[in-house]
Amino acid sequence: MPHLPTESTILSWPEFTPENPLCVLVSGCIAGRPCGADGSTYGEHPTPASLLALPNVRAIAFCPEDFAFGTPRATPDIHGGDGFDVLEGRARVLTDDGEDWTDGMVRAAGAMLELARQHEVRLALLMDISAACGSQVIYDGRRRLKMYRAGAGVAAAVLIRGGLSVVSQRDFKTLRMLFARLGRPDLAPPETIDHHETAWYRDYFRGS
């Protein structure tokens, strides 16, 4: 997946210290903020939490949906494509009630990219499947239908276009490489594949 940092990219980064940490832009819910649509964090995220707790990592937390629409809120999903299609005007972001939130989502994504540039972020750690932050998979239309599309959410698309590497909480192979680069391979998750390499992903999107 081109949005994931490669091993050579990760190895090319400088040594990170508490004084000069790796700056990671992270979805607010992954960072523990109760900014999900229902006011929750969408559960615990132990592997990202271990990464963000390292002394040579600095987390920059941001929730584009909370920024644009507040919390709690209706649930937005992309209709007619993925985040890149939204940016090109070929798809829209709609709530379950049909309210069009496209413009607010795009503005929030731009604010997220600006924050990344202000803090010289090298990497974004984003919540997958979200209409804003998904990087591998998003819902295809209303999420209650439980249909999925391979692709990025709106904020992830803006960050990728802005030149940032993006990893999800399910990209365990890439997370293992990050732990190793940060000097803590002992904290790496036991899983050794990224989300797009799982049997579920390959079976669901076979032929797509």
FIVOKOL-17467 format. One record per residue: residue number from 0; residue in one letter; x, y, z of N, C-alpha, C, O in turn. Coordinates in Angstrom, 3 decimals. Example, Ala and Ser with C-alpha at 12.3 -4.5 7.8 and 13.67 -1.06 7.14 Angstrom:
FIVOKOL-17467
TORVO  pos  code        nx        ny        nz       cax       cay       caz        cx        cy        cz        ox        oy        oz
TORVO    0     A    13.190    -5.690     7.800    12.300    -4.500     7.800    13.200    -3.300     7.800    14.236    -3.319     8.465
TORVO    1     S    12.850    -2.250     7.080    13.670    -1.060     7.140    12.900     0.030     7.870    13.409     1.138     8.039
end
This chain:
FIVOKOL-17467
TORVO  pos  code        nx        ny        nz       cax       cay       caz        cx        cy        cz        ox        oy        oz
TORVO    0     M     0.840    -1.198     0.000     0.000     0.000     0.000     0.882     1.257     0.000     1.706     1.428     0.898
TORVO    1     P     0.719     2.128    -0.986     1.633     3.269    -1.116     1.573     4.268     0.027     2.522     5.024     0.235
TORVO    2     H     0.462     4.283     0.781     0.372     5.248     1.875     1.132     4.800     3.124     1.392     5.610     4.014
TORVO    3     L     1.486     3.520     3.194     2.226     3.025     4.356     3.714     3.362     4.220     4.259     3.299     3.118
TORVO    4     P     4.370     3.717     5.319     5.821     3.934     5.230     6.526     2.616     4.994     6.228     1.624     5.660
TORVO    5     T     7.454     2.592     4.059     8.217     1.377     3.787     9.313     1.198     4.843     9.632     2.119     5.595
TORVO    6     E     9.874    -0.002     4.877    10.960    -0.240     5.822    12.142     0.681     5.544    12.772     1.182     6.475
TORVO    7     S    12.447     0.907     4.270    13.572     1.783     3.945    13.295     3.219     4.371    14.205     3.921     4.813
TORVO    8     T    12.052     3.659     4.243    11.696     5.003     4.707    11.876     5.116     6.215    12.465     6.080     6.704
TORVO    9     I    11.370     4.135     6.946    11.471     4.157     8.405    12.940     4.133     8.843    13.322     4.836     9.779
TORVO   10     L    13.757     3.327     8.170    15.176     3.246     8.524    15.929     4.530     8.181    16.974     4.814     8.767
TORVO   11     S    15.396     5.310     7.227    16.071     6.553     6.836    15.816     7.687     7.815    16.491     8.715     7.761
TORVO   12     W    14.848     7.512     8.710    14.557     8.554     9.677    15.705     8.692    10.671    16.442     7.732    10.898
TORVO   13     P    15.866     9.876    11.268    16.927    10.065    12.272    16.602     9.326    13.565    15.499     8.812    13.748
TORVO   14     E    17.583     9.286    14.453    17.327     8.734    15.778    16.411     9.687    16.540    16.624    10.900    16.544
TORVO   15     F    15.401     9.129    17.177    14.461     9.957    17.929    14.749     9.843    19.417    14.999     8.757    19.940
TORVO   16     T    14.708    10.985    20.085    14.989    11.071    21.511    13.854    11.831    22.185    13.016    12.414    21.495
TORVO   17     P    13.805    11.840    23.523    12.793    12.662    24.193    12.899    14.138    23.826    11.901    14.860    23.823
TORVO   18     E    14.109    14.577    23.519    14.301    15.981    23.137    13.902    16.226    21.670    13.438    17.311    21.319
TORVO   19     N    14.088    15.221    20.839    13.742    15.305    19.425    12.910    14.081    19.047    13.404    13.164    18.390
TORVO   20     P    11.642    14.075    19.467    10.819    12.878    19.295    10.254    12.745    17.882    10.262    13.692    17.096
TORVO   21     L     9.770    11.556    17.587     8.970    11.327    16.395     7.590    11.929    16.636     6.891    11.524    17.565
TORVO   22     C     7.199    12.884    15.813     5.884    13.500    15.949     4.877    12.716    15.123     5.035    12.558    13.913
TORVO   23     V     3.853    12.234    15.786     2.836    11.401    15.161     1.486    12.106    15.278     1.039    12.429    16.378
TORVO   24     L     0.848    12.341    14.144    -0.520    12.848    14.142    -1.442    11.655    14.343    -1.362    10.683    13.591
TORVO   25     V    -2.310    11.711    15.335    -3.101    10.532    15.701    -4.578    10.892    15.825    -4.933    11.952    16.341
TORVO   26     S    -5.430     9.989    15.342    -6.869    10.176    15.525    -7.179    10.355    17.000    -6.653     9.622    17.838
TORVO   27     G    -8.024    11.318    17.326    -8.317    11.601    18.725    -8.808    10.396    19.491    -8.437    10.216    20.651
TORVO   28     C    -9.640     9.557    18.871   -10.174     8.388    19.585    -9.078     7.385    19.908    -9.110     6.765    20.971
TORVO   29     I    -8.106     7.212    19.012    -6.987     6.309    19.293    -6.157     6.846    20.453    -5.607     6.078    21.242
TORVO   30     A    -6.072     8.175    20.549    -5.310     8.797    21.635    -6.067     8.798    22.952    -5.547     9.278    23.960
TORVO   31     G    -7.295     8.266    22.962    -8.052     8.163    24.198    -9.054     9.267    24.438    -9.671     9.322    25.502
TORVO   32     R    -9.225    10.142    23.477   -10.207    11.204    23.649   -11.613    10.661    23.372   -11.789     9.897    22.423
TORVO   33     P   -12.613    11.033    24.170   -13.981    10.554    23.945   -14.667    11.355    22.844   -15.641    12.067    23.087
TORVO   34     C   -14.141    11.225    21.639   -14.613    12.049    20.528   -15.282    11.228    19.442   -15.517    11.742    18.348
TORVO   35     G   -15.599     9.956    19.712   -16.363     9.182    18.758   -17.750     9.763    18.584   -18.192    10.576    19.396
TORVO   36     A   -18.439     9.354    17.535   -19.774     9.885    17.269   -20.701     9.712    18.460   -21.576    10.545    18.700
TORVO   37     D   -20.507     8.617    19.214   -21.331     8.348    20.395   -20.716     8.871    21.681   -21.219     8.584    22.767
TORVO   38     G   -19.635     9.636    21.575   -18.981    10.184    22.755   -18.027     9.223    23.433   -17.614     9.463    24.567
TORVO   39     S   -17.664     8.132    22.759   -16.729     7.152    23.315   -15.394     7.232    22.579   -15.209     8.053    21.681
TORVO   40     T   -14.477     6.370    22.977   -13.192     6.251    22.278   -13.195     5.075    21.316   -12.156     4.740    20.748
TORVO   41     Y   -14.342     4.446    21.125   -14.468     3.247    20.293   -13.621     2.095    20.838   -13.087     1.297    20.067
TORVO   42     G   -13.499     2.010    22.146   -12.766     0.903    22.753   -11.315     1.236    23.036   -10.867     2.363    22.825
TORVO   43     E   -10.589     0.241    23.516    -9.174     0.417    23.844    -8.311     0.035    22.644    -8.691    -0.800    21.823
TORVO   44     H    -7.157     0.659    22.567    -6.246     0.437    21.453    -4.839     0.234    22.024    -4.016     1.147    21.982
TORVO   45     P    -4.563    -0.966    22.559    -3.332    -1.172    23.330    -2.040    -0.996    22.543    -1.077    -0.434    23.063
TORVO   46     T    -2.002    -1.469    21.287    -0.756    -1.321    20.521    -0.457     0.148    20.228     0.657     0.594    20.501
TORVO   47     P    -1.398     0.918    19.686    -1.129     2.352    19.518    -0.810     3.055    20.835     0.036     3.948    20.870
TORVO   48     A    -1.484     2.656    21.922    -1.230     3.297    23.217     0.215     3.080    23.651     0.850     3.993    24.179
TORVO   49     S     0.737     1.871    23.432     2.134     1.590    23.791     3.092     2.421    22.951     4.110     2.903    23.448
TORVO   50     L     2.759     2.585    21.674     3.611     3.390    20.800     3.614     4.845    21.236     4.675     5.460    21.345
TORVO   51     L     2.439     5.398    21.486     2.329     6.815    21.814     2.886     7.145    23.182     3.203     8.301    23.464
TORVO   52     A     3.011     6.122    24.050     3.544     6.341    25.396     5.071     6.355    25.435     5.652     6.688    26.468
TORVO   53     L     5.729     6.002    24.334     7.194     5.984    24.332     7.736     7.392    24.548     7.163     8.359    24.045
TORVO   54     P     8.834     7.519    25.290     9.365     8.854    25.580     9.911     9.579    24.353    10.047    10.802    24.363
TORVO   55     N    10.225     8.825    23.295    10.736     9.462    22.082     9.672     9.599    21.000     9.979     9.701    19.813
TORVO   56     V     8.400     9.599    21.440     7.275     9.844    20.540     6.438    10.982    21.112     6.192    11.041    22.316
TORVO   57     R     6.009    11.875    20.246     5.098    12.949    20.642     3.819    12.816    19.836     3.849    12.875    18.607
TORVO   58     A     2.700    12.636    20.517     1.411    12.477    19.853     0.729    13.827    19.680     0.618    14.605    20.626
TORVO   59     I     0.276    14.093    18.464    -0.519    15.272    18.156    -1.924    14.765    17.835    -2.171    14.301    16.722
TORVO   60     A    -2.839    14.847    18.790    -4.171    14.255    18.634    -5.135    15.227    17.971    -5.145    16.420    18.272
TORVO   61     F    -5.945    14.693    17.064    -6.921    15.525    16.363    -8.038    14.627    15.841    -7.774    13.565    15.277
TORVO   62     C    -9.275    15.050    16.030   -10.424    14.347    15.469   -11.106    15.278    14.476   -11.740    16.248    14.892
TORVO   63     P   -10.995    15.014    13.180   -11.611    15.932    12.211   -13.128    15.991    12.310   -13.720    17.042    12.067
TORVO   64     E   -13.767    14.874    12.663   -15.228    14.894    12.774   -15.675    15.728    13.972   -16.646    16.478    13.877
TORVO   65     D   -14.975    15.601    15.092   -15.291    16.432    16.254   -15.031    17.902    15.941   -15.817    18.769    16.322
TORVO   66     F   -13.938    18.180    15.253   -13.582    19.545    14.871   -14.702    20.180    14.043   -15.046    21.345    14.239
TORVO   67     A   -15.264    19.402    13.117   -16.259    19.951    12.199   -17.676    19.926    12.746   -18.454    20.848    12.500
TORVO   68     F   -18.022    18.860    13.501   -19.425    18.626    13.822   -19.718    18.465    15.306   -20.878    18.339    15.699
TORVO   69     G   -18.667    18.468    16.139   -18.867    18.317    17.570   -19.134    16.879    17.974   -19.239    15.986    17.134
TORVO   70     T   -19.242    16.674    19.305   -19.478    15.345    19.884   -20.483    15.478    21.016   -20.350    16.380    21.844
TORVO   71     P   -21.492    14.600    21.078   -21.817    13.544    20.103   -22.378    14.136    18.821   -22.671    15.330    18.752
TORVO   72     R   -22.526    13.288    17.800   -22.969    13.767    16.492   -23.596    12.611    15.720   -23.525    11.454    16.133
TORVO   73     A   -24.199    12.944    14.613   -24.662    11.916    13.689   -23.449    11.203    13.095   -22.318    11.673    13.219
TORVO   74     T   -23.692    10.087    12.462   -22.601     9.293    11.900   -22.474     9.575    10.399   -23.395     9.278     9.638
TORVO   75     P   -21.349    10.141     9.967   -21.173    10.412     8.541   -20.508     9.234     7.824   -19.664     8.540     8.393
TORVO   76     D   -20.901     9.025     6.577   -20.260     8.016     5.731   -20.155     8.550     4.314   -20.882     9.462     3.920
TORVO   77     I   -19.243     7.969     3.562   -19.012     8.403     2.185   -19.912     7.608     1.247   -20.005     6.384     1.335
TORVO   78     H   -20.566     8.329     0.355   -21.454     7.718    -0.634   -20.918     8.011    -2.033   -20.718     9.165    -2.411
TORVO   79     G   -20.691     6.934    -2.795   -20.284     7.105    -4.185   -18.801     7.050    -4.447   -18.356     7.404    -5.538
TORVO   80     G   -18.015     6.609    -3.464   -16.573     6.526    -3.674   -15.826     6.562    -2.367   -16.374     6.208    -1.323
TORVO   81     D   -14.569     6.991    -2.414   -13.767     7.119    -1.203   -13.378     8.578    -0.997   -13.915     9.471    -1.653
TORVO   82     G   -12.435     8.814    -0.075   -12.062    10.187     0.244   -11.472    10.945    -0.922   -11.703    12.146    -1.065
TORVO   83     F   -10.705    10.254    -1.764   -10.152    10.914    -2.945   -11.270    11.334    -3.903   -11.194    12.392    -4.528
TORVO   84     D   -12.300    10.504    -4.012   -13.442    10.869    -4.851   -14.178    12.077    -4.273   -14.662    12.927    -5.020
TORVO   85     V   -14.263    12.154    -2.940   -14.870    13.330    -2.313   -14.096    14.588    -2.694   -14.695    15.607    -3.038
TORVO   86     L   -12.775    14.522    -2.634   -11.955    15.688    -2.952   -12.107    16.113    -4.412   -11.941    17.287    -4.742
TORVO   87     E   -12.422    15.156    -5.281   -12.606    15.459    -6.703   -14.054    15.786    -7.048   -14.373    16.051    -8.207
TORVO   88     G   -14.939    15.770    -6.039   -16.336    16.107    -6.276   -17.175    14.978    -6.831   -18.298    15.203    -7.283
TORVO   89     R   -16.635    13.741    -6.802   -17.370    12.600    -7.350   -18.165    11.838    -6.290   -18.976    10.981    -6.641
TORVO   90     A   -17.955    12.126    -5.007   -18.641    11.441    -3.911   -18.974    12.463    -2.839   -18.403    13.553    -2.808
TORVO   91     R   -19.908    12.102    -1.953   -20.364    13.003    -0.910   -20.300    12.319     0.441   -20.321    11.092     0.534
TORVO   92     V   -20.222    13.128     1.488   -20.286    12.647     2.864   -21.666    12.969     3.402   -22.047    14.136     3.495
TORVO   93     L   -22.420    11.932     3.759   -23.796    12.098     4.217   -23.996    11.430     5.563   -23.361    10.420     5.864
TORVO   94     T   -24.876    11.992     6.369   -25.281    11.326     7.605   -26.342    10.282     7.268   -26.827    10.220     6.138
TORVO   95     D   -26.696     9.466     8.258   -27.743     8.472     8.043   -29.078     9.112     7.680   -29.919     8.481     7.039
TORVO   96     D   -29.273    10.364     8.087   -30.506    11.081     7.763   -30.425    11.816     6.422   -31.372    12.489     6.015
TORVO   97     G   -29.286    11.680     5.747   -29.143    12.289     4.441   -28.608    13.710     4.435   -28.548    14.341     3.380
TORVO   98     E   -28.217    14.224     5.597   -27.650    15.580     5.647   -26.258    15.564     5.028   -25.461    14.666     5.301
TORVO   99     D   -25.972    16.550     4.203   -24.699    16.603     3.486   -23.643    17.312     4.332   -23.734    18.512     4.590
TORVO  100     W   -22.649    16.547     4.755   -21.567    17.079     5.584   -20.250    17.174     4.806   -19.182    17.285     5.408
TORVO  101     T   -20.323    17.132     3.501   -19.105    17.081     2.691   -18.190    18.273     2.955   -16.999    18.095     3.212
TORVO  102     D   -18.730    19.474     2.895   -17.890    20.665     3.015   -17.208    20.725     4.378   -16.028    21.065     4.465
TORVO  103     G   -17.939    20.398     5.440   -17.337    20.413     6.769   -16.236    19.389     6.911   -15.216    19.658     7.546
TORVO  104     M   -16.426    18.214     6.328   -15.406    17.182     6.406   -14.141    17.596     5.663   -13.031    17.365     6.143
TORVO  105     V   -14.304    18.200     4.506   -13.138    18.642     3.729   -12.393    19.747     4.461   -11.162    19.747     4.493
TORVO  106     R   -13.126    20.692     5.052   -12.465    21.756     5.816   -11.691    21.178     7.002   -10.566    21.598     7.273
TORVO  107     A   -12.286    20.224     7.703   -11.611    19.618     8.849   -10.368    18.853     8.424    -9.357    18.866     9.127
TORVO  108     A   -10.436    18.187     7.278    -9.267    17.480     6.762    -8.132    18.450     6.458    -6.967    18.154     6.721
TORVO  109     G    -8.477    19.602     5.904    -7.458    20.619     5.650    -6.840    21.136     6.923    -5.636    21.388     6.969
TORVO  110     A    -7.646    21.300     7.967    -7.113    21.733     9.261    -6.178    20.680     9.845    -5.183    21.018    10.487
TORVO  111     M    -6.492    19.413     9.626    -5.647    18.333    10.119    -4.284    18.348     9.420    -3.252    18.161    10.066
TORVO  112     L    -4.280    18.569     8.114    -3.019    18.656     7.376    -2.201    19.856     7.839    -0.984    19.755     7.988
TORVO  113     E    -2.850    20.974     8.063    -2.135    22.165     8.531    -1.497    21.908     9.893    -0.367    22.330    10.138
TORVO  114     L    -2.211    21.222    10.776    -1.651    20.880    12.080    -0.430    19.992    11.919     0.566    20.173    12.619
TORVO  115     A    -0.498    19.044    11.013     0.641    18.158    10.767     1.862    18.950    10.301     2.983    18.690    10.737
TORVO  116     R     1.639    19.894     9.435     2.759    20.696     8.934     3.332    21.600    10.012     4.545    21.801    10.068
TORVO  117     Q     2.480    22.147    10.868     2.955    23.000    11.953     3.898    22.245    12.890     4.865    22.812    13.398
TORVO  118     H     3.607    20.963    13.113     4.385    20.173    14.068     5.413    19.261    13.390     6.019    18.414    14.047
TORVO  119     E     5.610    19.431    12.085     6.590    18.639    11.336     6.380    17.138    11.556     7.310    16.386    11.845
TORVO  120     V     5.125    16.745    11.407     4.741    15.343    11.590     5.292    14.497    10.449     5.253    14.905     9.289
TORVO  121     R     5.800    13.325    10.783     6.291    12.380     9.777     5.277    11.283     9.465     5.315    10.678     8.395
TORVO  122     L     4.376    11.035    10.404     3.514     9.866    10.317     2.156    10.185    10.923     2.065    10.888    11.929
TORVO  123     A     1.096     9.662    10.302    -0.240     9.760    10.873    -0.713     8.359    11.250    -0.608     7.424    10.456
TORVO  124     L    -1.233     8.224    12.462    -1.784     6.967    12.966    -3.291     7.174    13.097    -3.752     7.864    14.007
TORVO  125     L    -4.058     6.573    12.181    -5.467     6.920    12.032    -6.381     5.710    12.210    -6.003     4.575    11.920
TORVO  126     M    -7.589     5.983    12.693    -8.599     4.955    12.924    -9.182     4.463    11.602    -9.802     5.231    10.866
TORVO  127     D    -8.982     3.193    11.309    -9.472     2.660    10.056   -10.998     2.546    10.058   -11.630     2.483    11.112
TORVO  128     I   -11.567     2.521     8.862   -12.987     2.402     8.528   -13.728     3.741     8.676   -14.794     3.912     8.084
TORVO  129     S   -13.197     4.673     9.436   -13.811     5.991     9.583   -13.910     6.710     8.239   -13.010     6.608     7.406
TORVO  130     A   -15.012     7.440     8.033   -15.177     8.242     6.822   -14.148     9.366     6.747   -13.860     9.873     5.663
TORVO  131     A   -13.601     9.753     7.878   -12.544    10.756     7.902   -11.166    10.101     7.870   -10.338    10.436     7.023
TORVO  132     C   -10.919     9.173     8.787    -9.571     8.691     9.057    -9.245     7.320     8.478    -8.097     6.886     8.567
TORVO  133     G   -10.208     6.627     7.890    -9.902     5.326     7.317    -8.790     5.415     6.288    -8.766     6.341     5.478
TORVO  134     S    -7.874     4.468     6.313    -6.804     4.468     5.312    -6.817     3.211     4.459    -6.414     3.252     3.297
TORVO  135     Q    -7.271     2.097     5.013    -7.330     0.841     4.261    -8.757     0.534     3.802    -8.976     0.098     2.672
TORVO  136     V    -9.723     0.767     4.693   -11.112     0.366     4.452   -12.038     1.459     4.984   -11.771     2.058     6.025
TORVO  137     I   -13.123     1.710     4.263   -14.191     2.588     4.742   -15.526     1.892     4.497   -15.602     0.924     3.740
TORVO  138     Y   -16.566     2.388     5.138   -17.900     1.897     4.820   -18.298     2.388     3.434   -17.964     3.506     3.039
TORVO  139     D   -19.008     1.548     2.707   -19.505     1.894     1.377   -20.957     2.315     1.533   -21.861     1.483     1.463
TORVO  140     G   -21.178     3.604     1.743   -22.522     4.094     2.033   -22.852     3.928     3.503   -21.950     3.905     4.340
TORVO  141     R   -24.122     3.814     3.827   -24.557     3.750     5.224   -23.940     2.551     5.938   -24.032     1.418     5.467
TORVO  142     R   -23.309     2.819     7.084   -22.600     1.747     7.782   -23.524     0.682     8.345   -23.099    -0.453     8.566
TORVO  143     R   -24.772     1.029     8.578   -25.687     0.020     9.103   -25.906    -1.114     8.112   -26.377    -2.186     8.494
TORVO  144     L   -25.567    -0.891     6.829   -25.678    -1.945     5.823   -24.480    -2.889     5.845   -24.514    -3.952     5.225
TORVO  145     K   -23.404    -2.498     6.567   -22.213    -3.331     6.742   -21.582    -3.729     5.404   -21.160    -4.870     5.217
TORVO  146     M   -21.528    -2.769     4.483   -20.821    -2.953     3.219   -19.554    -2.096     3.260   -19.556    -0.987     3.795
TORVO  147     Y   -18.480    -2.630     2.687   -17.184    -1.973     2.803   -16.584    -1.672     1.435   -16.909    -2.301     0.428
TORVO  148     R   -15.708    -0.698     1.445   -14.971    -0.310     0.240   -13.492    -0.189     0.597   -13.152     0.371     1.640
TORVO  149     A   -12.622    -0.700    -0.245   -11.188    -0.484    -0.053   -10.876     0.955    -0.447   -11.191     1.382    -1.557
TORVO  150     G   -10.265     1.691     0.455    -9.966     3.078     0.146    -9.785     3.909     1.399    -9.846     3.399     2.518
TORVO  151     A    -9.563     5.190     1.194    -9.256     6.124     2.281   -10.436     7.023     2.582   -11.254     7.303     1.705
TORVO  152     G   -10.524     7.476     3.822   -11.465     8.508     4.203   -10.976     9.878     3.745    -9.909     9.995     3.143
TORVO  153     V   -11.755    10.900     4.031   -11.456    12.236     3.516   -10.179    12.809     4.123    -9.317    13.304     3.396
TORVO  154     A   -10.050    12.747     5.447    -8.847    13.290     6.080    -7.616    12.492     5.689    -6.563    13.067     5.415
TORVO  155     A    -7.742    11.171     5.662    -6.605    10.345     5.249    -6.177    10.692     3.829    -4.982    10.766     3.543
TORVO  156     A    -7.146    10.905     2.933    -6.811    11.259     1.557    -6.062    12.584     1.486    -5.099    12.715     0.730
TORVO  157     V    -6.496    13.558     2.264    -5.810    14.858     2.279    -4.387    14.718     2.806    -3.460    15.312     2.256
TORVO  158     L    -4.209    13.944     3.858    -2.871    13.745     4.413    -1.967    13.011     3.434    -0.803    13.376     3.266
TORVO  159     I    -2.497    11.981     2.789    -1.702    11.230     1.812    -1.293    12.131     0.656    -0.141    12.109     0.223
TORVO  160     R    -2.233    12.919     0.159    -1.903    13.864    -0.913    -0.891    14.901    -0.451    -0.117    15.430    -1.250
TORVO  161     G    -0.905    15.187     0.853     0.051    16.141     1.408     1.421    15.552     1.668     2.314    16.253     2.144
TORVO  162     G     1.607    14.275     1.364     2.917    13.649     1.469     3.191    12.901     2.749     4.319    12.458     2.966
TORVO  163     L     2.183    12.742     3.620     2.401    12.025     4.872     2.203    10.528     4.687     1.369    10.089     3.896
TORVO  164     S     2.980     9.759     5.427     2.725     8.333     5.548     1.585     8.141     6.539     1.489     8.858     7.535
TORVO  165     V     0.723     7.166     6.259    -0.435     6.906     7.104    -0.484     5.425     7.453    -0.360     4.568     6.579
TORVO  166     V    -0.664     5.133     8.731    -0.798     3.765     9.215    -2.060     3.683    10.060    -2.408     4.642    10.750
TORVO  167     S    -2.746     2.549    10.013    -3.929     2.360    10.841    -3.588     1.530    12.064    -2.488     0.990    12.175
TORVO  168     Q    -4.545     1.434    12.983    -4.345     0.629    14.187    -4.308    -0.860    13.874    -4.004    -1.668    14.751
TORVO  169     R    -4.619    -1.235    12.620    -4.617    -2.637    12.215    -3.405    -3.024    11.373    -3.274    -4.180    10.971
TORVO  170     D    -2.525    -2.075    11.107    -1.355    -2.360    10.266    -0.181    -2.818    11.135     0.763    -2.069    11.388
TORVO  171     F    -0.273    -4.064    11.578     0.637    -4.550    12.617     2.067    -4.732    12.119     3.009    -4.511    12.880
TORVO  172     K     2.253    -5.125    10.876     3.621    -5.278    10.371     4.347    -3.936    10.374     5.504    -3.846    10.783
TORVO  173     T     3.659    -2.900     9.916     4.265    -1.567     9.915     4.493    -1.076    11.340     5.519    -0.461    11.627
TORVO  174     L     3.546    -1.343    12.231     3.725    -0.943    13.628     4.925    -1.658    14.255     5.646    -1.065    15.057
TORVO  175     R     5.145    -2.927    13.896     6.324    -3.648    14.397     7.612    -2.946    13.958     8.545    -2.814    14.749
TORVO  176     M     7.666    -2.497    12.702     8.853    -1.795    12.214     9.051    -0.479    12.954    10.184    -0.076    13.218
TORVO  177     L     7.950     0.191    13.288     8.062     1.450    14.024     8.611     1.218    15.434     9.482     1.956    15.896
TORVO  178     F     8.100     0.191    16.112     8.624    -0.117    17.448    10.122    -0.421    17.382    10.883     0.034    18.236
TORVO  179     A    10.549    -1.185    16.377    11.959    -1.516    16.242    12.797    -0.257    16.012    13.868    -0.098    16.598
TORVO  180     R    12.298     0.635    15.154    13.048     1.862    14.852    13.143     2.771    16.076    14.105     3.525    16.227
TORVO  181     L    12.152     2.693    16.935    12.125     3.534    18.130    12.826     2.880    19.319    12.785     3.406    20.432
TORVO  182     G    13.467     1.737    19.085    14.272     1.097    20.115    13.514     0.209    21.071    14.057    -0.174    22.107
TORVO  183     R    12.252    -0.140    20.752    11.473    -0.989    21.646    10.802    -2.144    20.889     9.576    -2.253    20.881
TORVO  184     P    11.602    -2.995    20.260    10.997    -4.134    19.557    10.262    -5.074    20.498     9.400    -5.838    20.064
TORVO  185     D    10.599    -5.026    21.794     9.923    -5.888    22.771     8.450    -5.521    22.946     7.665    -6.339    23.427
TORVO  186     L     8.067    -4.311    22.564     6.679    -3.870    22.700     5.869    -4.096    21.425     4.676    -3.795    21.390
TORVO  187     A     6.503    -4.621    20.383     5.821    -4.797    19.109     4.691    -5.811    19.232     4.793    -6.757    20.013
TORVO  188     P     3.617    -5.626    18.470     2.506    -6.583    18.514     2.941    -7.933    17.954     3.845    -7.991    17.121
TORVO  189     P     2.313    -9.011    18.398     2.691   -10.334    17.890     2.284   -10.545    16.434     2.904   -11.345    15.734
TORVO  190     E     1.251    -9.839    15.967     0.821    -9.997    14.589     1.891    -9.490    13.626     2.612    -8.544    13.943
TORVO  191     T     2.000   -10.108    12.460     3.102    -9.794    11.550     2.638    -9.362    10.163     3.440    -9.328     9.230
TORVO  192     I     1.358    -9.033    10.014     0.872    -8.591     8.714     0.067    -7.309     8.870    -0.478    -7.020     9.935
TORVO  193     D     0.009    -6.550     7.786    -0.820    -5.349     7.758    -2.245    -5.723     7.352    -2.512    -6.840     6.908
TORVO  194     H    -3.149    -4.761     7.515    -4.571    -5.062     7.343    -4.894    -5.582     5.946    -5.695    -6.504     5.794
TORVO  195     H    -4.269    -4.991     4.921    -4.582    -5.410     3.554    -4.056    -6.798     3.232    -4.382    -7.351     2.181
TORVO  196     E    -3.247    -7.374     4.120    -2.710    -8.721     3.914    -3.515    -9.800     4.643    -3.218   -10.987     4.518
TORVO  197     T    -4.527    -9.391     5.399    -5.311   -10.369     6.147    -6.224   -11.160     5.214    -6.556   -10.722     4.112
TORVO  198     A    -6.621   -12.347     5.696    -7.522   -13.182     4.901    -8.852   -12.472     4.663    -9.415   -12.554     3.572
TORVO  199     W    -9.361   -11.765     5.699   -10.631   -11.056     5.521   -10.537   -10.056     4.390   -11.412   -10.025     3.524
TORVO  200     Y    -9.511    -9.246     4.374    -9.370    -8.213     3.354    -9.256    -8.844     1.974    -9.940    -8.422     1.042
TORVO  201     R    -8.406    -9.841     1.838    -8.207   -10.473     0.530    -9.489   -11.125     0.033    -9.816   -11.030    -1.150
TORVO  202     D   -10.216   -11.788     0.929   -11.461   -12.453     0.520   -12.552   -11.449     0.191   -13.266   -11.608    -0.800
TORVO  203     Y   -12.687   -10.407     1.021   -13.780    -9.453     0.821   -13.595    -8.658    -0.465   -14.555    -8.416    -1.196
TORVO  204     F   -12.362    -8.255    -0.736   -12.115    -7.385    -1.887   -11.542    -8.149    -3.082   -10.977    -7.540    -3.991
TORVO  205     R   -11.681    -9.447    -3.086   -11.187   -10.255    -4.203   -11.827    -9.781    -5.501   -13.049    -9.699    -5.621
TORVO  206     G   -10.973    -9.473    -6.464   -11.448    -9.051    -7.768   -11.762    -7.571    -7.875   -12.124    -7.082    -8.945
TORVO  207     S   -11.622    -6.838    -6.737   -11.937    -5.395    -6.798   -10.722    -4.594    -7.223   -10.797    -3.370    -7.329
end
